[in-house]
Amino acid sequence: MSEITTIGLDLAKHVFQVHGVDAQGTTVLRKRLRRGQVLAFFSRIPRCVVGLEACATGHYWARELRALGHEVRLMPAQYVKAYIKRNKHDAADAEAICEAVGRPTMRFVPVKTAEQQATALLHRGREQLVRQRTMLVNALRAHLAEFGIVAARGLRNVGQLIAIVRDDGDTRLPDMARQVLQVLASQLEQIEAAVAALERQLLTWHKTNPVSQRLASIPGIGPIIATAIATTVADANEFRSGREFAAWLGLVPRQNSTGGKIRLGGITKRGNRYLRRLLINGASANLLRSKATKADPWVIGLRRRRPPLVVAVALVNKTARIAWAVMLREKEYQPRA
């Protein structure tokens, strides 16, 4: 046990696999552990480097192992996959993790705190509820359209349809259909109330978090986007530049270059899809409503050459670089004169 310098730990729900090597890279440990044995095992061994994949429970185990004194490094699973030699199984996964964690070019994921994970859960819960709300609205509109009842587009006009559903005197709807639609309307109102409650919690957290408040000073970024960035990006120093942060969000062109010929395609769409979608929506609203953005010579020139969505994505790329600078320098955004 005293010879172990690096450990690869393959996480699971119940059965964990451990692979340990010494300073020369020789395998000195292969062991399977049940969930209740993990912390007891790591409390008995000397402090060492522990590699984990950044999966669903990775941040929890990273915090627990750090509390025991170990140096924990989280890695993206797609980067570890290249080190699996042949068939995939727990022992091979643990060995690949142990091999990958010692590579000098490996990129690591910052360990999130419990508070950051809780705030991220607010965003994930809100996203799921918004998706369910959209499904119910579409179902309500489609069912009522079968009886010739149509309302204007937009979420704000759904209240007219709900009023028709609950009006027993409206003879356009049969009683059996009205009963089913009333159930959908009740679920829609419950989800709307739940979304509003989660947004109030996010706004409360936003007012107490200085990073989120500084991010909200950037045009095109509101409290929802600011809290999402502040929660997702644990440490801005993990990125060497604003361009690297934009590339991490998947906002840079995809390359298919060879033989000295550079071929650039659409954006890579890597990274956090939820965060990228929020930023694109914010940039689209900024291009539509902000007079300062419309008068920007850079935006004017870009609009002459590119379609609207390409302009929005280009503005998101620029916004992402500004957001990285704001987080790194810990200062609010100062617009140009």
Beta strands, then each sheet from edge to edge (+ up, - down):
strand 1: 6-10
strand 2: 15-21
strand 3: 27-34
strand 4: 49-53
strand 5: 71-75
strand 6: 253-255
strand 7: 264-267
sheet 1: 3+ 2- 1+ 4+ 5+
sheet 2: 6+ 7-
end
